[in-house]
Amino acid sequence: MPYAHGSHAGTARRLRALDAPTMTTDASSLVVGAEGSVTFPVPSFVIEHDRGLILFDTGFAPRFYDDPVGYFGELANVLRIRTHPGQRLDRQLASLGFDTEDVTHVVLSHGHSDHAGGLGLFPRAEMIVGPGELEWARSPNRASARYFRWSEDLAPVEPQRWTVVNGPAHDVLGDGSIIVLHTPGHTPGQLSLVVRLPSQTIVLTGDTVHLREGLDRLAPYPYDWDPQLAVRSLERLALLERSGHRLWIAHDPHDWSRFEPLTPHC
Ligand SMILES: [Zn+2]
């Protein structure tokens, strides 16, 4: 195990998913060999802890929620995007009673634009990112360039605010309650997040896996940075699940419904 799962570890008070836009696409564009079409959420998560307020991912850039066609052009219709202005992260946090300045840490699963777009909303947060991710986001190969919006999403964050994970795991608050795991393959710095709550331990997988079928078949995303490493990371997640962690595969609509008490619709 890459981190201590001991009984002495602390816990976070609460984990919630924020209300998320959805897109619709062929399942095969999310998992190699998958069939049919899938309407999937693009979520972010907020974790309350006595010593901080932590976000896992930040969704799209703020302007997306007010005008998805302006943001995506024709692709917004192709992807059948469903969103509304109230889903912008600062507005959602306000409705929960938080200010954007309350956010102490943002854990960025990876730099793709549906995860990194809202970084600029959180002026005081420490930004935690995986090894090699910023370099890859700044200079991706041609096949991956369409997933990043470096100038809009990542470049505006002052360099001194980044914390780059150095090693297989990183204890965010030092008490074992919120542990970043480096699960590379989708991108070089892809991260997952273990969140210990009083009643259960949940692993937020980011894009380490997109649909549960990918975990079941150990089948990667079709356009991963390194598919072999991606499968190794899938194996690692499967091992965590067998050892009692609950995996939340955030882009999987059925996984999402398994966590209903922690989602915004309940
Ligand atoms: Zn991604």
Residues whose N, C-alpha, C, O or C-beta is under 5 A from the ligand:
A	BS01	ZN	H112 D207
